Amino acid sequence: MKPPEGFPDSCIKFHSHELRFLASIRKLEFGNGVLLHDRVDIGTRLSDAVAFKGCREIDGLYADYLQTVF
């Protein structure tokens, strides 16, 4: 699995079992037949603002990426 286009380079590398776990989360149901991934995606896209706690020195490139996506 590769990161989406435009995602900043990262020194974090996942093991195959970690990627399998993350992929399996997409299939988790979260109330009334709605998948957790879909609920988070729809909620984020329909939001007027998205916030997360971090700092520019560590999260700056990722924050910039999220800004372009959302």
PDB file of N, CA, C, O and CB in Angstrom:
ATOM      1  N   MET A   1       0.845  -1.174   0.000  1.00  0.00           N
ATOM      2  CA  MET A   1       0.000   0.000   0.000  1.00  0.00           C
ATOM      3  C   MET A   1       0.892   1.240   0.000  1.00  0.00           C
ATOM      4  O   MET A   1       1.896   1.313   0.709  1.00  0.00           O
ATOM      5  CB  MET A   1      -0.962  -0.004   1.221  1.00  0.00           C
ATOM      6  N   LYS A   2       0.500   2.188  -0.801  1.00  0.00           N
ATOM      7  CA  LYS A   2       1.271   3.422  -0.915  1.00  0.00           C
ATOM      8  C   LYS A   2       0.429   4.585  -0.384  1.00  0.00           C
ATOM      9  O   LYS A   2      -0.800   4.545  -0.444  1.00  0.00           O
ATOM     10  CB  LYS A   2       1.706   3.677  -2.396  1.00  0.00           C
ATOM     11  N   PRO A   3       1.091   5.614   0.132  1.00  0.00           N
ATOM     12  CA  PRO A   3       0.343   6.792   0.591  1.00  0.00           C
ATOM     13  C   PRO A   3      -0.311   7.495  -0.588  1.00  0.00           C
ATOM     14  O   PRO A   3       0.120   7.322  -1.728  1.00  0.00           O
ATOM     15  CB  PRO A   3       1.269   7.770   1.347  1.00  0.00           C
ATOM     16  N   PRO A   4      -1.349   8.287  -0.326  1.00  0.00           N
ATOM     17  CA  PRO A   4      -2.000   9.009  -1.428  1.00  0.00           C
ATOM     18  C   PRO A   4      -1.069  10.024  -2.060  1.00  0.00           C
ATOM     19  O   PRO A   4      -0.101  10.466  -1.441  1.00  0.00           O
ATOM     20  CB  PRO A   4      -3.259   9.708  -0.934  1.00  0.00           C
ATOM     21  N   GLU A   5      -1.364  10.385  -3.285  1.00  0.00           N
ATOM     22  CA  GLU A   5      -0.533  11.349  -4.005  1.00  0.00           C
ATOM     23  C   GLU A   5      -0.521  12.682  -3.260  1.00  0.00           C
ATOM     24  O   GLU A   5      -1.563  13.160  -2.813  1.00  0.00           O
ATOM     25  CB  GLU A   5      -1.045  11.540  -5.454  1.00  0.00           C
ATOM     26  N   GLY A   6       0.634  13.261  -3.136  1.00  0.00           N
ATOM     27  CA  GLY A   6       0.780  14.533  -2.460  1.00  0.00           C
ATOM     28  C   GLY A   6       1.070  14.415  -0.977  1.00  0.00           C
ATOM     29  O   GLY A   6       1.384  15.412  -0.328  1.00  0.00           O
ATOM     30  N   PHE A   7       0.969  13.202  -0.426  1.00  0.00           N
ATOM     31  CA  PHE A   7       1.237  12.991   0.997  1.00  0.00           C
ATOM     32  C   PHE A   7       2.727  13.168   1.251  1.00  0.00           C
ATOM     33  O   PHE A   7       3.549  12.631   0.508  1.00  0.00           O
ATOM     34  CB  PHE A   7       0.762  11.578   1.458  1.00  0.00           C
ATOM     35  N   PRO A   8       3.091  13.927   2.306  1.00  0.00           N
ATOM     36  CA  PRO A   8       4.519  14.177   2.561  1.00  0.00           C
ATOM     37  C   PRO A   8       5.287  12.884   2.834  1.00  0.00           C
ATOM     38  O   PRO A   8       4.738  11.914   3.356  1.00  0.00           O
ATOM     39  CB  PRO A   8       4.684  15.131   3.748  1.00  0.00           C
ATOM     40  N   ASP A   9       6.569  12.894   2.468  1.00  0.00           N
ATOM     41  CA  ASP A   9       7.426  11.758   2.787  1.00  0.00           C
ATOM     42  C   ASP A   9       7.441  11.561   4.295  1.00  0.00           C
ATOM     43  O   ASP A   9       7.375  12.523   5.060  1.00  0.00           O
ATOM     44  CB  ASP A   9       8.867  11.969   2.241  1.00  0.00           C
ATOM     45  N   SER A  10       7.528  10.313   4.707  1.00  0.00           N
ATOM     46  CA  SER A  10       7.488  10.022   6.135  1.00  0.00           C
ATOM     47  C   SER A  10       8.561   9.016   6.489  1.00  0.00           C
ATOM     48  O   SER A  10       8.894   8.135   5.696  1.00  0.00           O
ATOM     49  CB  SER A  10       6.107   9.499   6.548  1.00  0.00           C
ATOM     50  N   CYS A  11       9.097   9.154   7.684  1.00  0.00           N
ATOM     51  CA  CYS A  11      10.053   8.166   8.165  1.00  0.00           C
ATOM     52  C   CYS A  11       9.324   7.004   8.829  1.00  0.00           C
ATOM     53  O   CYS A  11       9.946   6.014   9.213  1.00  0.00           O
ATOM     54  CB  CYS A  11      11.047   8.806   9.145  1.00  0.00           C
ATOM     55  N   ILE A  12       7.993   7.127   8.964  1.00  0.00           N
ATOM     56  CA  ILE A  12       7.197   6.063   9.571  1.00  0.00           C
ATOM     57  C   ILE A  12       6.907   5.019   8.507  1.00  0.00           C
ATOM     58  O   ILE A  12       6.357   5.336   7.453  1.00  0.00           O
ATOM     59  CB  ILE A  12       5.874   6.617  10.188  1.00  0.00           C
ATOM     60  N   LYS A  13       7.269   3.798   8.779  1.00  0.00           N
ATOM     61  CA  LYS A  13       7.012   2.695   7.861  1.00  0.00           C
ATOM     62  C   LYS A  13       6.204   1.635   8.602  1.00  0.00           C
ATOM     63  O   LYS A  13       6.553   1.247   9.717  1.00  0.00           O
ATOM     64  CB  LYS A  13       8.346   2.098   7.299  1.00  0.00           C
ATOM     65  N   PHE A  14       5.136   1.175   7.986  1.00  0.00           N
ATOM     66  CA  PHE A  14       4.282   0.163   8.597  1.00  0.00           C
ATOM     67  C   PHE A  14       4.740  -1.234   8.220  1.00  0.00           C
ATOM     68  O   PHE A  14       5.251  -1.457   7.122  1.00  0.00           O
ATOM     69  CB  PHE A  14       2.829   0.369   8.184  1.00  0.00           C
ATOM     70  N   HIS A  15       4.553  -2.168   9.133  1.00  0.00           N
ATOM     71  CA  HIS A  15       4.751  -3.585   8.841  1.00  0.00           C
ATOM     72  C   HIS A  15       3.485  -4.097   8.152  1.00  0.00           C
ATOM     73  O   HIS A  15       2.424  -3.484   8.269  1.00  0.00           O
ATOM     74  CB  HIS A  15       5.066  -4.409  10.153  1.00  0.00           C
ATOM     75  N   SER A  16       3.591  -5.199   7.449  1.00  0.00           N
ATOM     76  CA  SER A  16       2.436  -5.708   6.700  1.00  0.00           C
ATOM     77  C   SER A  16       1.259  -6.030   7.617  1.00  0.00           C
ATOM     78  O   SER A  16       0.110  -5.805   7.235  1.00  0.00           O
ATOM     79  CB  SER A  16       2.829  -6.955   5.911  1.00  0.00           C
ATOM     80  N   HIS A  17       1.517  -6.555   8.826  1.00  0.00           N
ATOM     81  CA  HIS A  17       0.397  -6.859   9.726  1.00  0.00           C
ATOM     82  C   HIS A  17      -0.296  -5.580  10.208  1.00  0.00           C
ATOM     83  O   HIS A  17      -1.496  -5.598  10.483  1.00  0.00           O
ATOM     84  CB  HIS A  17       0.892  -7.674  10.934  1.00  0.00           C
ATOM     85  N   GLU A  18       0.444  -4.472  10.313  1.00  0.00           N
ATOM     86  CA  GLU A  18      -0.171  -3.202  10.694  1.00  0.00           C
ATOM     87  C   GLU A  18      -1.052  -2.663   9.566  1.00  0.00           C
ATOM     88  O   GLU A  18      -2.133  -2.130   9.818  1.00  0.00           O
ATOM     89  CB  GLU A  18       0.909  -2.171  11.061  1.00  0.00           C
ATOM     90  N   LEU A  19      -0.595  -2.803   8.342  1.00  0.00           N
ATOM     91  CA  LEU A  19      -1.397  -2.373   7.194  1.00  0.00           C
ATOM     92  C   LEU A  19      -2.662  -3.208   7.068  1.00  0.00           C
ATOM     93  O   LEU A  19      -3.726  -2.676   6.750  1.00  0.00           O
ATOM     94  CB  LEU A  19      -0.579  -2.464   5.903  1.00  0.00           C
ATOM     95  N   ARG A  20      -2.558  -4.521   7.316  1.00  0.00           N
ATOM     96  CA  ARG A  20      -3.752  -5.376   7.269  1.00  0.00           C
ATOM     97  C   ARG A  20      -4.767  -4.934   8.318  1.00  0.00           C
ATOM     98  O   ARG A  20      -5.966  -4.895   8.042  1.00  0.00           O
ATOM     99  CB  ARG A  20      -3.370  -6.858   7.491  1.00  0.00           C
ATOM    100  N   PHE A  21      -4.293  -4.599   9.523  1.00  0.00           N
ATOM    101  CA  PHE A  21      -5.191  -4.141  10.578  1.00  0.00           C
ATOM    102  C   PHE A  21      -5.880  -2.843  10.175  1.00  0.00           C
ATOM    103  O   PHE A  21      -7.095  -2.711  10.318  1.00  0.00           O
ATOM    104  CB  PHE A  21      -4.423  -3.948  11.889  1.00  0.00           C
ATOM    105  N   LEU A  22      -5.102  -1.882   9.672  1.00  0.00           N
ATOM    106  CA  LEU A  22      -5.694  -0.611   9.260  1.00  0.00           C
ATOM    107  C   LEU A  22      -6.705  -0.799   8.135  1.00  0.00           C
ATOM    108  O   LEU A  22      -7.741  -0.135   8.109  1.00  0.00           O
ATOM    109  CB  LEU A  22      -4.605   0.359   8.820  1.00  0.00           C
ATOM    110  N   ALA A  23      -6.407  -1.702   7.209  1.00  0.00           N
ATOM    111  CA  ALA A  23      -7.347  -1.978   6.118  1.00  0.00           C
ATOM    112  C   ALA A  23      -8.618  -2.635   6.639  1.00  0.00           C
ATOM    113  O   ALA A  23      -9.703  -2.373   6.121  1.00  0.00           O
ATOM    114  CB  ALA A  23      -6.692  -2.874   5.061  1.00  0.00           C
ATOM    115  N   SER A  24      -8.499  -3.488   7.661  1.00  0.00           N
ATOM    116  CA  SER A  24      -9.683  -4.173   8.202  1.00  0.00           C
ATOM    117  C   SER A  24     -10.608  -3.218   8.943  1.00  0.00           C
ATOM    118  O   SER A  24     -11.809  -3.475   9.034  1.00  0.00           O
ATOM    119  CB  SER A  24      -9.259  -5.298   9.137  1.00  0.00           C
ATOM    120  N   ILE A  25     -10.075  -2.122   9.475  1.00  0.00           N
ATOM    121  CA  ILE A  25     -10.899  -1.144  10.187  1.00  0.00           C
ATOM    122  C   ILE A  25     -11.933  -0.531   9.248  1.00  0.00           C
ATOM    123  O   ILE A  25     -13.015  -0.141   9.687  1.00  0.00           O
ATOM    124  CB  ILE A  25     -10.019  -0.039  10.803  1.00  0.00           C
ATOM    125  N   ARG A  26     -11.609  -0.446   7.968  1.00  0.00           N
ATOM    126  CA  ARG A  26     -12.542   0.123   6.998  1.00  0.00           C
ATOM    127  C   ARG A  26     -13.845  -0.654   6.944  1.00  0.00           C
ATOM    128  O   ARG A  26     -14.866  -0.121   6.508  1.00  0.00           O
ATOM    129  CB  ARG A  26     -11.910   0.159   5.621  1.00  0.00           C
ATOM    130  N   LYS A  27     -13.825  -1.911   7.382  1.00  0.00           N
ATOM    131  CA  LYS A  27     -15.013  -2.756   7.302  1.00  0.00           C
ATOM    132  C   LYS A  27     -15.815  -2.790   8.603  1.00  0.00           C
ATOM    133  O   LYS A  27     -16.848  -3.457   8.669  1.00  0.00           O
ATOM    134  CB  LYS A  27     -14.612  -4.156   6.924  1.00  0.00           C
ATOM    135  N   LEU A  28     -15.354  -2.080   9.639  1.00  0.00           N
ATOM    136  CA  LEU A  28     -16.069  -2.059  10.914  1.00  0.00           C
ATOM    137  C   LEU A  28     -17.356  -1.253  10.791  1.00  0.00           C
ATOM    138  O   LEU A  28     -17.366  -0.143  10.258  1.00  0.00           O
ATOM    139  CB  LEU A  28     -15.180  -1.475  12.025  1.00  0.00           C
ATOM    140  N   GLU A  29     -18.444  -1.839  11.296  1.00  0.00           N
ATOM    141  CA  GLU A  29     -19.725  -1.156  11.286  1.00  0.00           C
ATOM    142  C   GLU A  29     -19.836  -0.290  12.526  1.00  0.00           C
ATOM    143  O   GLU A  29     -19.446  -0.705  13.617  1.00  0.00           O
ATOM    144  CB  GLU A  29     -20.891  -2.162  11.213  1.00  0.00           C
ATOM    145  N   PHE A  30     -20.363   0.900  12.363  1.00  0.00           N
ATOM    146  CA  PHE A  30     -20.476   1.829  13.482  1.00  0.00           C
ATOM    147  C   PHE A  30     -21.893   2.386  13.516  1.00  0.00           C
ATOM    148  O   PHE A  30     -22.129   3.542  13.163  1.00  0.00           O
ATOM    149  CB  PHE A  30     -19.430   2.976  13.369  1.00  0.00           C
ATOM    150  N   GLY A  31     -22.820   1.557  13.942  1.00  0.00           N
ATOM    151  CA  GLY A  31     -24.209   1.978  14.109  1.00  0.00           C
ATOM    152  C   GLY A  31     -25.018   1.974  12.833  1.00  0.00           C
ATOM    153  O   GLY A  31     -24.610   2.556  11.828  1.00  0.00           O
ATOM    154  N   ASN A  32     -26.144   1.329  12.871  1.00  0.00           N
ATOM    155  CA  ASN A  32     -27.133   1.318  11.785  1.00  0.00           C
ATOM    156  C   ASN A  32     -26.572   0.993  10.408  1.00  0.00           C
ATOM    157  O   ASN A  32     -26.998   1.574   9.409  1.00  0.00           O
ATOM    158  CB  ASN A  32     -27.801   2.636  11.723  1.00  0.00           C
ATOM    159  N   GLY A  33     -25.625   0.075  10.351  1.00  0.00           N
ATOM    160  CA  GLY A  33     -25.102  -0.377   9.070  1.00  0.00           C
ATOM    161  C   GLY A  33     -24.151   0.593   8.383  1.00  0.00           C
ATOM    162  O   GLY A  33     -23.796   0.378   7.224  1.00  0.00           O
ATOM    163  N   VAL A  34     -23.733   1.640   9.056  1.00  0.00           N
ATOM    164  CA  VAL A  34     -22.797   2.605   8.471  1.00  0.00           C
ATOM    165  C   VAL A  34     -21.385   2.199   8.871  1.00  0.00           C
ATOM    166  O   VAL A  34     -21.107   1.962  10.047  1.00  0.00           O
ATOM    167  CB  VAL A  34     -23.115   4.072   8.936  1.00  0.00           C
ATOM    168  N   LEU A  35     -20.506   2.123   7.895  1.00  0.00           N
ATOM    169  CA  LEU A  35     -19.132   1.767   8.188  1.00  0.00           C
ATOM    170  C   LEU A  35     -18.420   2.923   8.895  1.00  0.00           C
ATOM    171  O   LEU A  35     -18.652   4.091   8.581  1.00  0.00           O
ATOM    172  CB  LEU A  35     -18.393   1.385   6.898  1.00  0.00           C
ATOM    173  N   LEU A  36     -17.561   2.588   9.840  1.00  0.00           N
ATOM    174  CA  LEU A  36     -16.824   3.595  10.596  1.00  0.00           C
ATOM    175  C   LEU A  36     -16.063   4.529   9.660  1.00  0.00           C
ATOM    176  O   LEU A  36     -16.090   5.748   9.833  1.00  0.00           O
ATOM    177  CB  LEU A  36     -15.856   2.924  11.577  1.00  0.00           C
ATOM    178  N   HIS A  37     -15.389   3.958   8.675  1.00  0.00           N
ATOM    179  CA  HIS A  37     -14.628   4.776   7.715  1.00  0.00           C
ATOM    180  C   HIS A  37     -15.541   5.770   7.004  1.00  0.00           C
ATOM    181  O   HIS A  37     -15.192   6.941   6.858  1.00  0.00           O
ATOM    182  CB  HIS A  37     -13.921   3.877   6.677  1.00  0.00           C
ATOM    183  N   ASP A  38     -16.708   5.307   6.564  1.00  0.00           N
ATOM    184  CA  ASP A  38     -17.644   6.187   5.865  1.00  0.00           C
ATOM    185  C   ASP A  38     -18.171   7.284   6.781  1.00  0.00           C
ATOM    186  O   ASP A  38     -18.316   8.432   6.360  1.00  0.00           O
ATOM    187  CB  ASP A  38     -18.807   5.380   5.300  1.00  0.00           C
ATOM    188  N   ARG A  39     -18.459   6.932   8.037  1.00  0.00           N
ATOM    189  CA  ARG A  39     -18.968   7.916   8.983  1.00  0.00           C
ATOM    190  C   ARG A  39     -17.928   9.020   9.224  1.00  0.00           C
ATOM    191  O   ARG A  39     -18.270  10.202   9.238  1.00  0.00           O
ATOM    192  CB  ARG A  39     -19.349   7.233  10.313  1.00  0.00           C
ATOM    193  N   VAL A  40     -16.677   8.636   9.412  1.00  0.00           N
ATOM    194  CA  VAL A  40     -15.615   9.623   9.620  1.00  0.00           C
ATOM    195  C   VAL A  40     -15.407  10.454   8.357  1.00  0.00           C
ATOM    196  O   VAL A  40     -15.270  11.675   8.437  1.00  0.00           O
ATOM    197  CB  VAL A  40     -14.298   8.927  10.027  1.00  0.00           C
ATOM    198  N   ASP A  41     -15.381   9.808   7.196  1.00  0.00           N
ATOM    199  CA  ASP A  41     -15.169  10.511   5.932  1.00  0.00           C
ATOM    200  C   ASP A  41     -16.289  11.512   5.656  1.00  0.00           C
ATOM    201  O   ASP A  41     -16.020  12.665   5.320  1.00  0.00           O
ATOM    202  CB  ASP A  41     -15.068   9.509   4.782  1.00  0.00           C
ATOM    203  N   ILE A  42     -17.528  11.085   5.795  1.00  0.00           N
ATOM    204  CA  ILE A  42     -18.664  11.972   5.538  1.00  0.00           C
ATOM    205  C   ILE A  42     -18.681  13.119   6.540  1.00  0.00           C
ATOM    206  O   ILE A  42     -18.893  14.274   6.170  1.00  0.00           O
ATOM    207  CB  ILE A  42     -19.989  11.190   5.600  1.00  0.00           C
ATOM    208  N   GLY A  43     -18.458  12.795   7.806  1.00  0.00           N
ATOM    209  CA  GLY A  43     -18.449  13.834   8.830  1.00  0.00           C
ATOM    210  C   GLY A  43     -17.375  14.871   8.591  1.00  0.00           C
ATOM    211  O   GLY A  43     -17.601  16.064   8.790  1.00  0.00           O
ATOM    212  N   THR A  44     -16.208  14.425   8.165  1.00  0.00           N
ATOM    213  CA  THR A  44     -15.105  15.348   7.908  1.00  0.00           C
ATOM    214  C   THR A  44     -15.395  16.222   6.697  1.00  0.00           C
ATOM    215  O   THR A  44     -15.179  17.433   6.730  1.00  0.00           O
ATOM    216  CB  THR A  44     -13.800  14.579   7.698  1.00  0.00           C
ATOM    217  N   ARG A  45     -15.879  15.611   5.645  1.00  0.00           N
ATOM    218  CA  ARG A  45     -16.143  16.364   4.413  1.00  0.00           C
ATOM    219  C   ARG A  45     -17.287  17.367   4.567  1.00  0.00           C
ATOM    220  O   ARG A  45     -17.282  18.411   3.914  1.00  0.00           O
ATOM    221  CB  ARG A  45     -16.460  15.405   3.283  1.00  0.00           C
ATOM    222  N   LEU A  46     -18.264  17.065   5.417  1.00  0.00           N
ATOM    223  CA  LEU A  46     -19.396  17.969   5.609  1.00  0.00           C
ATOM    224  C   LEU A  46     -19.155  18.999   6.708  1.00  0.00           C
ATOM    225  O   LEU A  46     -20.014  19.843   6.962  1.00  0.00           O
ATOM    226  CB  LEU A  46     -20.633  17.175   5.930  1.00  0.00           C
ATOM    227  N   SER A  47     -18.012  18.940   7.352  1.00  0.00           N
ATOM    228  CA  SER A  47     -17.701  19.870   8.430  1.00  0.00           C
ATOM    229  C   SER A  47     -17.268  21.223   7.879  1.00  0.00           C
ATOM    230  O   SER A  47     -16.702  21.321   6.790  1.00  0.00           O
ATOM    231  CB  SER A  47     -16.609  19.296   9.330  1.00  0.00           C
ATOM    232  N   ASP A  48     -17.547  22.248   8.648  1.00  0.00           N
ATOM    233  CA  ASP A  48     -17.073  23.582   8.294  1.00  0.00           C
ATOM    234  C   ASP A  48     -15.613  23.777   8.681  1.00  0.00           C
ATOM    235  O   ASP A  48     -14.919  24.615   8.106  1.00  0.00           O
ATOM    236  CB  ASP A  48     -17.934  24.643   8.963  1.00  0.00           C
ATOM    237  N   ALA A  49     -15.149  23.000   9.659  1.00  0.00           N
ATOM    238  CA  ALA A  49     -13.769  23.112  10.116  1.00  0.00           C
ATOM    239  C   ALA A  49     -13.295  21.749  10.613  1.00  0.00           C
ATOM    240  O   ALA A  49     -14.086  20.949  11.115  1.00  0.00           O
ATOM    241  CB  ALA A  49     -13.638  24.186  11.233  1.00  0.00           C
ATOM    242  N   VAL A  50     -12.012  21.499  10.468  1.00  0.00           N
ATOM    243  CA  VAL A  50     -11.383  20.286  10.983  1.00  0.00           C
ATOM    244  C   VAL A  50     -10.195  20.747  11.820  1.00  0.00           C
ATOM    245  O   VAL A  50      -9.393  21.565  11.370  1.00  0.00           O
ATOM    246  CB  VAL A  50     -10.939  19.297   9.813  1.00  0.00           C
ATOM    247  N   ALA A  51     -10.083  20.218  13.043  1.00  0.00           N
ATOM    248  CA  ALA A  51      -9.000  20.627  13.923  1.00  0.00           C
ATOM    249  C   ALA A  51      -8.327  19.404  14.528  1.00  0.00           C
ATOM    250  O   ALA A  51      -8.954  18.360  14.712  1.00  0.00           O
ATOM    251  CB  ALA A  51      -9.520  21.557  15.029  1.00  0.00           C
ATOM    252  N   PHE A  52      -7.067  19.546  14.828  1.00  0.00           N
ATOM    253  CA  PHE A  52      -6.361  18.511  15.563  1.00  0.00           C
ATOM    254  C   PHE A  52      -5.267  19.181  16.366  1.00  0.00           C
ATOM    255  O   PHE A  52      -4.793  20.263  16.020  1.00  0.00           O
ATOM    256  CB  PHE A  52      -5.779  17.422  14.610  1.00  0.00           C
ATOM    257  N   LYS A  53      -4.878  18.529  17.433  1.00  0.00           N
ATOM    258  CA  LYS A  53      -3.854  19.093  18.299  1.00  0.00           C
ATOM    259  C   LYS A  53      -2.492  18.624  17.816  1.00  0.00           C
ATOM    260  O   LYS A  53      -2.284  17.429  17.605  1.00  0.00           O
ATOM    261  CB  LYS A  53      -4.087  18.692  19.781  1.00  0.00           C
ATOM    262  N   GLY A  54      -1.588  19.531  17.645  1.00  0.00           N
ATOM    263  CA  GLY A  54      -0.249  19.194  17.201  1.00  0.00           C
ATOM    264  C   GLY A  54       0.624  20.429  17.258  1.00  0.00           C
ATOM    265  O   GLY A  54       0.245  21.443  17.844  1.00  0.00           O
ATOM    266  N   CYS A  55       1.788  20.341  16.652  1.00  0.00           N
ATOM    267  CA  CYS A  55       2.653  21.514  16.584  1.00  0.00           C
ATOM    268  C   CYS A  55       3.247  21.609  15.184  1.00  0.00           C
ATOM    269  O   CYS A  55       3.498  20.594  14.535  1.00  0.00           O
ATOM    270  CB  CYS A  55       3.777  21.446  17.659  1.00  0.00           C
ATOM    271  N   ARG A  56       3.463  22.806  14.738  1.00  0.00           N
ATOM    272  CA  ARG A  56       3.929  23.074  13.379  1.00  0.00           C
ATOM    273  C   ARG A  56       5.266  22.389  13.097  1.00  0.00           C
ATOM    274  O   ARG A  56       5.485  21.918  11.981  1.00  0.00           O
ATOM    275  CB  ARG A  56       4.057  24.580  13.154  1.00  0.00           C
ATOM    276  N   GLU A  57       6.162  22.322  14.081  1.00  0.00           N
ATOM    277  CA  GLU A  57       7.489  21.739  13.869  1.00  0.00           C
ATOM    278  C   GLU A  57       7.408  20.251  13.517  1.00  0.00           C
ATOM    279  O   GLU A  57       8.204  19.753  12.722  1.00  0.00           O
ATOM    280  CB  GLU A  57       8.350  21.930  15.116  1.00  0.00           C
ATOM    281  N   ILE A  58       6.452  19.552  14.108  1.00  0.00           N
ATOM    282  CA  ILE A  58       6.333  18.108  13.860  1.00  0.00           C
ATOM    283  C   ILE A  58       5.282  17.803  12.805  1.00  0.00           C
ATOM    284  O   ILE A  58       5.508  16.971  11.926  1.00  0.00           O
ATOM    285  CB  ILE A  58       5.989  17.374  15.154  1.00  0.00           C
ATOM    286  N   ASP A  59       4.144  18.463  12.883  1.00  0.00           N
ATOM    287  CA  ASP A  59       2.995  18.123  12.048  1.00  0.00           C
ATOM    288  C   ASP A  59       2.787  19.055  10.862  1.00  0.00           C
ATOM    289  O   ASP A  59       1.821  18.894  10.116  1.00  0.00           O
ATOM    290  CB  ASP A  59       1.765  18.119  12.879  1.00  0.00           C
ATOM    291  N   GLY A  60       3.669  20.019  10.676  1.00  0.00           N
ATOM    292  CA  GLY A  60       3.451  21.049   9.668  1.00  0.00           C
ATOM    293  C   GLY A  60       3.148  20.541   8.273  1.00  0.00           C
ATOM    294  O   GLY A  60       2.165  20.958   7.662  1.00  0.00           O
ATOM    295  N   LEU A  61       3.973  19.652   7.764  1.00  0.00           N
ATOM    296  CA  LEU A  61       3.750  19.134   6.403  1.00  0.00           C
ATOM    297  C   LEU A  61       2.435  18.372   6.296  1.00  0.00           C
ATOM    298  O   LEU A  61       1.750  18.442   5.275  1.00  0.00           O
ATOM    299  CB  LEU A  61       4.907  18.222   5.985  1.00  0.00           C
ATOM    300  N   TYR A  62       2.082  17.640   7.360  1.00  0.00           N
ATOM    301  CA  TYR A  62       0.845  16.851   7.347  1.00  0.00           C
ATOM    302  C   TYR A  62      -0.367  17.752   7.466  1.00  0.00           C
ATOM    303  O   TYR A  62      -1.397  17.494   6.843  1.00  0.00           O
ATOM    304  CB  TYR A  62       0.846  15.821   8.484  1.00  0.00           C
ATOM    305  N   ALA A  63      -0.255  18.811   8.261  1.00  0.00           N
ATOM    306  CA  ALA A  63      -1.333  19.791   8.371  1.00  0.00           C
ATOM    307  C   ALA A  63      -1.557  20.475   7.027  1.00  0.00           C
ATOM    308  O   ALA A  63      -2.700  20.679   6.617  1.00  0.00           O
ATOM    309  CB  ALA A  63      -1.013  20.836   9.461  1.00  0.00           C
ATOM    310  N   ASP A  64      -0.482  20.827   6.345  1.00  0.00           N
ATOM    311  CA  ASP A  64      -0.589  21.439   5.030  1.00  0.00           C
ATOM    312  C   ASP A  64      -1.267  20.481   4.041  1.00  0.00           C
ATOM    313  O   ASP A  64      -2.092  20.896   3.227  1.00  0.00           O
ATOM    314  CB  ASP A  64       0.802  21.846   4.516  1.00  0.00           C
ATOM    315  N   TYR A  65      -0.905  19.196   4.124  1.00  0.00           N
ATOM    316  CA  TYR A  65      -1.522  18.196   3.245  1.00  0.00           C
ATOM    317  C   TYR A  65      -3.030  18.104   3.515  1.00  0.00           C
ATOM    318  O   TYR A  65      -3.828  18.100   2.578  1.00  0.00           O
ATOM    319  CB  TYR A  65      -0.854  16.807   3.445  1.00  0.00           C
ATOM    320  N   LEU A  66      -3.418  18.032   4.794  1.00  0.00           N
ATOM    321  CA  LEU A  66      -4.831  17.953   5.139  1.00  0.00           C
ATOM    322  C   LEU A  66      -5.579  19.191   4.654  1.00  0.00           C
ATOM    323  O   LEU A  66      -6.731  19.103   4.229  1.00  0.00           O
ATOM    324  CB  LEU A  66      -5.002  17.789   6.651  1.00  0.00           C
ATOM    325  N   GLN A  67      -4.928  20.320   4.718  1.00  0.00           N
ATOM    326  CA  GLN A  67      -5.552  21.557   4.251  1.00  0.00           C
ATOM    327  C   GLN A  67      -5.874  21.465   2.747  1.00  0.00           C
ATOM    328  O   GLN A  67      -6.921  21.938   2.305  1.00  0.00           O
ATOM    329  CB  GLN A  67      -4.623  22.770   4.533  1.00  0.00           C
ATOM    330  N   THR A  68      -4.983  20.863   1.981  1.00  0.00           N
ATOM    331  CA  THR A  68      -5.240  20.742   0.545  1.00  0.00           C
ATOM    332  C   THR A  68      -6.328  19.714   0.248  1.00  0.00           C
ATOM    333  O   THR A  68      -7.072  19.861  -0.722  1.00  0.00           O
ATOM    334  CB  THR A  68      -3.958  20.362  -0.187  1.00  0.00           C
ATOM    335  N   VAL A  69      -6.426  18.667   1.081  1.00  0.00           N
ATOM    336  CA  VAL A  69      -7.431  17.618   0.860  1.00  0.00           C
ATOM    337  C   VAL A  69      -8.819  18.083   1.268  1.00  0.00           C
ATOM    338  O   VAL A  69      -9.794  17.840   0.556  1.00  0.00           O
ATOM    339  CB  VAL A  69      -7.061  16.353   1.635  1.00  0.00           C
ATOM    340  N   PHE A  70      -8.911  18.752   2.413  1.00  0.00           N
ATOM    341  CA  PHE A  70     -10.217  19.143   2.936  1.00  0.00           C
ATOM    342  C   PHE A  70     -10.468  20.631   2.757  1.00  0.00           C
ATOM    343  O   PHE A  70     -11.524  21.130   3.145  1.00  0.00           O
ATOM    344  CB  PHE A  70     -10.328  18.774   4.405  1.00  0.00           C
TER     345      PHE A  70
END
